[in-house]
Amino acid sequence: MFDVVICGGGLAGLTLARQLRREVPSAKVAVVERQRRPLPDAAHKVGESSVELSSHYFGVVLGLGDYLRKNHLIKNGLRFFPGGGRTHRLEERTEIGPPQMPKVPSFQLDRGRLENDLRAMVEADGVTLIEGFSVRDIHFGERDAPHEVVISEGSQGERVTLRARWVVDAAGRAALIRKKLDLTRPSGHLANSSWYRVKGKLDVGDFVPESERGWHARDGERIRWLSTVHFMGTGYWLWLIPLSTGHTSVGVVVHDEVHPFDTIRTLEKTKQWIAHHEPRIWEQIGHHEAEDFLCLRHYSHGSAQVYSKDRWSCVGEAGPFADPFYSPGSDFIALGNCFTTELVRMDLAGDASWQARAEEYDGFYLRFFDVACETYRKAAPCYGQPRAMAAKIYWDDFNYWAFVCQYFFKELWKLPPADHARFVEIAKGFATLSFRAQKLVSEWAKRAHDEPRAVHVTLPPIPSLLANLHLDLEKAMTPDETHVYMTEKLALADELLHEMVLRALVSLGPTNGVELAREVDLATWGSRVSDARLDAEEAEGGARRRALSLVARDFERCVGRADKHPEVVSVRALVDHVYAQIAEAAE
Ligand SMILES: Cc1cc2nc3c(=O)[nH]c(=O)nc-3n(C[C@H](O)[C@H](O)[C@H](O)COP(=O)(O)OP(=O)(O)OC[C@H]3O[C@@H](n4cnc5c(N)ncnc54)[C@H](O)[C@@H]3O)c2cc1C
């Protein structure tokens, strides 16, 4: 009899096993994994790029910091080249990325190496690892009766039954519980991907001639290649991720509305696709032999439930999955595992309130998923429009660091329910703003001019408000202090959203501006670009800069001044015109 049987020993299952042994040492844990070791280096799984939240989980919560530094690559953040690859040379494209190695670390993970090592670690931690066996069925025990997990070696092997108080589905897309209980739901996001690995390092710095001194000078340490690099155009992006085993992961993501799955469904088609849409990148990477190839149609899915009062949960891709663009897959693993660990801990300690917690976590996780998914659902037009994209990335970073990461780094889910509830309210505030912001940047991008002047966008510049949000992740704060902090940031986010509205209107001009305002339902927002902000726009030079609020100044410093549409003479007149038009339409 086990306390927890984890079905599937991929990233989610193995990290959960490690976490349970660390945080609930009395728990007897088994992991059933159908694939035996050794797993291949590099060509194993996607999920190679981690970001701040998951890196904190791996490095600090699981105590793997030294291991990751030694065996994987420290990552140079996310780097974006939006705007499409057919018209501009790389050095003439807008580049958005960090100016130096980020202070809060993240990692590029070789999944084969990581999972081999994690298996050895969890065995050493006292987990029963049953390799080469598949889970055939799960029978849920009623009331307090144990669950039964039926396993066998291969499809013909003798069936063996494991009994456990808790069962966790970590079987990835096999989604044992989600399928058994018919929990899969559409996520509303239709995108596809194909990927392969090549031997050797693909250094984006080598793609630009040394004679382009200005471009190279922006990366004095020559560490662009350590970023997760995104080459983007309308409805697509192409990734390059370096791996510590000396390989590079190459992948394409296409949104249905612009590029059908069929265009990338084989290796040959994927190569042709890259050669057509990113010809200059293809010139640089096309001669590298692919070591493997996989593709996935409609990779995003939702789920109706992930935590149950009946002592089960679904973690990793066995739960819902949004999109890989900002590498959030491992963030969801981190959050899902932490919630599961807390529920198991409470239950095994005899704390009967764990059932109410399970319901609370379930709602929180699924709402969090929906907000995260919205970041990608409408993103296709933004990938092709550098201005809207830069604003989107600023917004997404702001929200991610100010709320999502803080929530995780400060372990707020462990707070008593009444205390946790006030953070749930803040989450709702950020969610409302985020839905508006995603629609805004998407509609803006749809109407934007096709070939804007390229800019270099340092995100985040140091020092800046945005950089401080990043650095604040490691700042110790009590829950009360964190609440004050987040409340303040929520107010700034509201201001930032209006700054984005202003920027979109100024760059689109009156006709498209009114159309945009109607499309995003600006009339229903209940607040508008402030008078003080419009006053600032009437000043010039230093006086204008001084009149801008902290957020407006930081946003402008990061993403550059708005390109004014030729028909815009007075910003105040433009804004008044737009609001008057939508008010009239509303009547
Ligand atoms: C195109 C794409 C790119 C991505 N890029 C990133 C990224 O850069 N960063 C990131 O964080 N995330 C990324 N993700 C998400 C990432 O791949 C997942 O979050 C992660 O791999 C999920 O891990 P998991 O453990 O849930 O599933 P898996 O890693 O798939 O593990 C599931 C395990 O269960 C086992 N299993 C299945 N069925 C059974 C059974 N019946 N019995 C026993 N064992 C079983 C399998 O063998 C497997 O080992 C990406 C996803 C996609 C689709």
Ligand as a Chemical Component Dictionary entry (heavy atoms), coordinates in Angstrom:
data_LIG
# 
_chem_comp.id                   LIG 
_chem_comp.type                 NON-POLYMER 
_chem_comp.pdbx_formal_charge   0 
_chem_comp.three_letter_code    LIG 
# 
loop_
_chem_comp_atom.comp_id 
_chem_comp_atom.atom_id 
_chem_comp_atom.alt_atom_id 
_chem_comp_atom.type_symbol 
_chem_comp_atom.charge 
_chem_comp_atom.model_Cartn_x 
_chem_comp_atom.model_Cartn_y 
_chem_comp_atom.model_Cartn_z 
_chem_comp_atom.pdbx_ordinal 
LIG C1  C1  C 0 5.694  22.150 -29.014 1  
LIG C2  C2  C 0 5.891  22.212 -27.546 2  
LIG C3  C3  C 0 6.989  22.873 -27.028 3  
LIG C4  C4  C 0 7.165  22.955 -25.651 4  
LIG N1  N1  N 0 8.204  23.673 -25.146 5  
LIG C5  C5  C 0 8.294  23.852 -23.810 6  
LIG C6  C6  C 0 9.325  24.642 -23.249 7  
LIG O1  O1  O 0 10.186 25.163 -23.943 8  
LIG N2  N2  N 0 9.345  24.788 -21.900 9  
LIG C7  C7  C 0 8.423  24.204 -21.085 10 
LIG O2  O2  O 0 8.478  24.383 -19.871 11 
LIG N3  N3  N 0 7.471  23.420 -21.591 12 
LIG C8  C8  C 0 7.379  23.245 -22.919 13 
LIG N4  N4  N 0 6.408  22.452 -23.416 14 
LIG C9  C9  C 0 5.569  21.731 -22.482 15 
LIG C10 C10 C 0 6.315  20.521 -21.974 16 
LIG O3  O3  O 0 6.613  19.686 -23.047 17 
LIG C11 C11 C 0 5.470  19.831 -20.972 18 
LIG O4  O4  O 0 5.116  20.737 -19.951 19 
LIG C12 C12 C 0 6.171  18.682 -20.298 20 
LIG O5  O5  O 0 6.910  17.893 -21.165 21 
LIG C13 C13 C 0 5.101  17.837 -19.680 22 
LIG O6  O6  O 0 5.693  16.922 -18.836 23 
LIG P1  P1  P 0 4.828  15.735 -18.287 24 
LIG O7  O7  O 0 5.668  15.051 -17.297 25 
LIG O8  O8  O 0 3.487  16.204 -17.929 26 
LIG O9  O9  O 0 4.614  14.802 -19.561 27 
LIG P2  P2  P 0 5.685  13.878 -20.270 28 
LIG O10 O10 O 0 7.021  14.464 -20.217 29 
LIG O11 O11 O 0 5.111  13.517 -21.581 30 
LIG O12 O12 O 0 5.733  12.600 -19.332 31 
LIG C14 C14 C 0 4.705  11.673 -19.275 32 
LIG C15 C15 C 0 5.328  10.338 -18.957 33 
LIG O13 O13 O 0 4.307  9.397  -18.754 34 
LIG C16 C16 C 0 4.686  8.177  -19.341 35 
LIG N5  N5  N 0 3.451  7.440  -19.612 36 
LIG C17 C17 C 0 2.491  7.733  -20.509 37 
LIG N6  N6  N 0 1.496  6.832  -20.434 38 
LIG C18 C18 C 0 1.833  5.970  -19.456 39 
LIG C19 C19 C 0 1.202  4.832  -18.902 40 
LIG N7  N7  N 0 0.022  4.402  -19.339 41 
LIG N8  N8  N 0 1.833  4.190  -17.912 42 
LIG C20 C20 C 0 3.042  4.602  -17.455 43 
LIG N9  N9  N 0 3.681  5.664  -17.947 44 
LIG C21 C21 C 0 3.077  6.342  -18.930 45 
LIG C22 C22 C 0 5.466  8.556  -20.571 46 
LIG O14 O14 O 0 6.354  7.547  -20.966 47 
LIG C23 C23 C 0 6.179  9.814  -20.099 48 
LIG O15 O15 O 0 7.482  9.563  -19.630 49 
LIG C24 C24 C 0 6.232  22.340 -24.790 50 
LIG C25 C25 C 0 5.151  21.645 -25.317 51 
LIG C26 C26 C 0 4.968  21.585 -26.679 52 
LIG C27 C27 C 0 3.783  20.852 -27.218 53 
# 
loop_
_chem_comp_bond.comp_id 
_chem_comp_bond.atom_id_1 
_chem_comp_bond.atom_id_2 
_chem_comp_bond.value_order 
_chem_comp_bond.pdbx_ordinal 
LIG C1  C2  SING 1  
LIG C2  C3  SING 2  
LIG C2  C26 DOUB 3  
LIG C3  C4  DOUB 4  
LIG C4  N1  SING 5  
LIG C4  C24 SING 6  
LIG N1  C5  DOUB 7  
LIG C5  C6  SING 8  
LIG C5  C8  SING 9  
LIG C6  O1  DOUB 10 
LIG C6  N2  SING 11 
LIG N2  C7  SING 12 
LIG C7  O2  DOUB 13 
LIG C7  N3  SING 14 
LIG N3  C8  DOUB 15 
LIG C8  N4  SING 16 
LIG N4  C9  SING 17 
LIG N4  C24 SING 18 
LIG C9  C10 SING 19 
LIG C10 O3  SING 20 
LIG C10 C11 SING 21 
LIG C11 O4  SING 22 
LIG C11 C12 SING 23 
LIG C12 O5  SING 24 
LIG C12 C13 SING 25 
LIG C13 O6  SING 26 
LIG O6  P1  SING 27 
LIG P1  O7  DOUB 28 
LIG P1  O8  SING 29 
LIG P1  O9  SING 30 
LIG O9  P2  SING 31 
LIG P2  O10 DOUB 32 
LIG P2  O11 SING 33 
LIG P2  O12 SING 34 
LIG O12 C14 SING 35 
LIG C14 C15 SING 36 
LIG C15 O13 SING 37 
LIG C15 C23 SING 38 
LIG O13 C16 SING 39 
LIG C16 N5  SING 40 
LIG C16 C22 SING 41 
LIG N5  C17 SING 42 
LIG N5  C21 SING 43 
LIG C17 N6  DOUB 44 
LIG N6  C18 SING 45 
LIG C18 C19 SING 46 
LIG C18 C21 DOUB 47 
LIG C19 N7  SING 48 
LIG C19 N8  DOUB 49 
LIG N8  C20 SING 50 
LIG C20 N9  DOUB 51 
LIG N9  C21 SING 52 
LIG C22 O14 SING 53 
LIG C22 C23 SING 54 
LIG C23 O15 SING 55 
LIG C24 C25 DOUB 56 
LIG C25 C26 SING 57 
LIG C26 C27 SING 58 
# 
